[in-house]
Amino acid sequence: MSIWMINLAYIIAALCFGLGLKFMGSPSKARKGNLISSFGMLLAVTVTLFHQDIIDFRMIAVGIVAGSIVGVLAARFVAMTSMPEMVALLNGFGGIASLLVGWAEYLADPEGMGLQSSSSIFLAVLIGGITFSGSLIAWAKLKEIWIGKFSVSKPFLFKGQQVFNSLLLLLIASGGLYYIVGTDANMVSLVFWGILALSLVLGVMAVMPIGGADMPIVISLLNSYSGMAACAAGFVLGNYILIVAGALVGASGIILTSIMCKAMNRSLVNVLFSGFGSAAGSVSSEVQGEARAISLEDTYYLLESASSVVFVPGYGLAVAQAQHAVKELAGLLEANGADVKFAIHPVAGRMPGHMNVLLAEADVPYDEFVELEGINPQMGTVDVCVVVGANDVVNPAARDDETSAIYGMPIIEVDKARTVIVMKRSMATGFAGIQNPLFFKENTRMLFGDAKATMQGLVAEFKG
């Protein structure tokens, strides 16, 4: 296949990537965008295989079969509640792939690298290593893994940590400069292995101080890192489509990270270095009033007489797998004459778009989704607001309590509705580890129990 045909195919693939990203900006077109992007990637991979100097096709076939088996099993058996962890791992795999590309190119010719090649290898190894180890820590935080008495999900902070990280970064930068311009082959080789090891350490140190409540931002940032690592790997290989694809992923990840930061009214620097979500100093166990429980039957009467109902989904909805039951209840409410909406906070759940994915899986109409800015002005006119497993994103302390760790974070102001029904298993705090005054307000009622079973019970009441 001639080089002009390969480059033409790469241009078509790049257009598919751009068009796919454009479509993914709309829930109604997201599936089509995914298919277009997938076609672009299929075209790029197929053309690359026919390019010169490709390794044995039998090895490629083995990789395709192995990857397909893992992918199918993951799609079949990974629960929706585990999707954030899976996304974190996928980001990590992208990072380690780029690191391995840089590593392989270095091993192929450790002494004959030019300025561009050595610079690209350095960036691929550095960003890939940070992405890989950082993503593994993000996975452990989302999984809420405990090591002895230490919870990985909590921020890990120590005195002088920022100084240590700064020195680590300075050491890597100095090593990278020597690797690029150094002439002593033995020393360059030693420096390369040092850069590889330190990049993995830096990834751990960069994510460990970040609290669980900031994980949606971290996931989008690591996604951007994986794109930038792929872009660097593209320069290493001289592959234009990999450069374009990596740049697109890196840029879109940065944009999404910016959106997530804006949704929490925080800067990226604050997210990376503040340790937000730390249980120490941010958890309030003091009872701020009396929580009033409500029965399933009384909840039915409230909903049956309501003319407007807003559902606010959170991670508890995903844990209970209650999205289909919520959709069925919403349909019954609409048939009863109520105006039904779903209020979606940008950082509800544990990855960007988590709630949108869950509700789309249950075929909730897209026109019933309302974002934070759109629903808050209407909340004072809502008869019943049903909070399903959400906590931190509806916590009025973010608006009213200047001493709260989440003060200033935009929330869905459910407490302004005429009646608030909070569905929870218990009075436990949310992922940020902060007590929620909403539970003790006069217009709030607590409906305890599994969200799915509770929703099914309400459905049965309406049908009965």
ZIWOGI-V253605 format. One record per helix or strand. SS is the DSSP state (A for helix, B for strand). FROM is the first residue (numbers start at 1). TO is the last residue. If there is no record, write none. Layout:
ss=SS from=FROM to=TO
ss=SS from=FROM to=TO
This chain:
ss=A from=3 to=24
ss=A from=27 to=49
ss=A from=57 to=77
ss=A from=80 to=108
ss=A from=115 to=143
ss=B from=146 to=147
ss=B from=150 to=151
ss=A from=161 to=181
ss=A from=185 to=208
ss=A from=212 to=237
ss=A from=240 to=263
ss=A from=268 to=273
ss=B from=293 to=293
ss=A from=296 to=304
ss=B from=308 to=313
ss=A from=315 to=320
ss=A from=323 to=335
ss=B from=339 to=344
ss=A from=354 to=361
ss=A from=366 to=368
ss=B from=369 to=371
ss=A from=372 to=376
ss=A from=379 to=381
ss=B from=384 to=388
ss=A from=392 to=394
ss=A from=397 to=400
ss=A from=414 to=416
ss=B from=419 to=424
ss=A from=437 to=440
ss=B from=444 to=448
ss=A from=451 to=463
